[in-house]
Amino acid sequence: MKLYKFSTIITFCFLAAASHAQYDFSELTQKLEANKKELGKSYAVLIYKDGKIIYDKKIGEEFDKKTQAPIAAASQWLTAALVMTFVDEGKLTLDTKVSDYLPIFKTYGKSYITIRHCLAHMTGIQAKKNIAGFTAKSKTDKLEDEVNEFVKREIENNAGAECWYNNVGASIAARVLEVITKKNFDRLMSERIIRPLMMRSTSFNVEKAVNPAGGATSSAVDYMNFLTMMLNKGMFNGRKILSEDAVKQLETPQMTQGMVKYAPKAAEGSDFGLGDIILEKDGSGKVTAVASPGFYGTWPMIDLCRGYACIIFTKDLPNETKKEIYTDFKASIDKVIGSDCK
């Protein structure tokens, strides 16, 4: 029996090594090394394809694919997915008016704002036009109080007319879920996304007040579970987390590029889906790759055409990371994996 167990381990290691050997990511590794200044001293990179991890790289001591760290704006993809579980159940639609559940929006003349507007940064509600405004910590203990402060702000443009990237919409949508269920947002996230996807190092309950737009912590391994679910059209370990239609909705552009008035550097030039950005389209306009940049380094992405998921997971960075750095990394991955996606 001991000999059998030993042989099994050797076989498993051989197969794992073989699966890595068929892909030569040396160019990607060189680019990662060359961009240490932009990525920080500690980061982990995972690439998944065909049911297995085909690239596993870490830089820095006391940091690896299981290390927990803040993911900033990459939190939004999780929040949008949580909202879509309610859409799947018929409890609301993307075009449901927020005021149907939050009457205060009628009181302040904002009854026309929908869930879709919230997830696509198109509420029209006044917000700071910089990354500092987006990442600022809440001054309140409850999501309800924060949303009540948002609704009292001035309207800068009609809902659905322009896209100004900010933290307002995600919090409003999350508050609607709390009203529907009478449960806190972080509990809903745990029940519907985190636990089903076995994301044991992921939590939104890490600050004074929960922040659906940018307050989660996670790990590269955890977030990869979410990415594989999205890549597999809502399925994870044989369980349906989201419907195929819900996944498609998340990956559908919600505006034209001319409607985007402000986006952080990692999303500049991109259309926005729901909780994510549209990274690439084919010649017919079909979306082929989406991402949800964390803006301070962490970059989760799925390539729908080539059938792989990738996450670059960073510990912390002092400045925003530019989109061009990540698209250059992606070009190296695409070259290795191949397939014509034009």
Secondary structure by P-SEA (a helix, b strand, c coil): caaaaaaaaaaaaaaaaaaaaaccaaaaaaaaaaacccccccbbbbbbccccccbbbbccccccccbbbbbcccaaaaaaaaaaaaaaacccccccccccccccccccccccccaaaaaaccccccccccccccccccccccaaaaaaaaaaccccccccccccccccaaaaaaaaaaaaccccaaaaaaaccccccccccccccccccccccccccccaaaaaaaaaaaaacccccccccccaaaaaaaacccccccccccccccccccccccccccccccccccccbbbbbccccbbbbbbcccccccccccccccbbbbaaaaaaaaaaaaaaaccccc
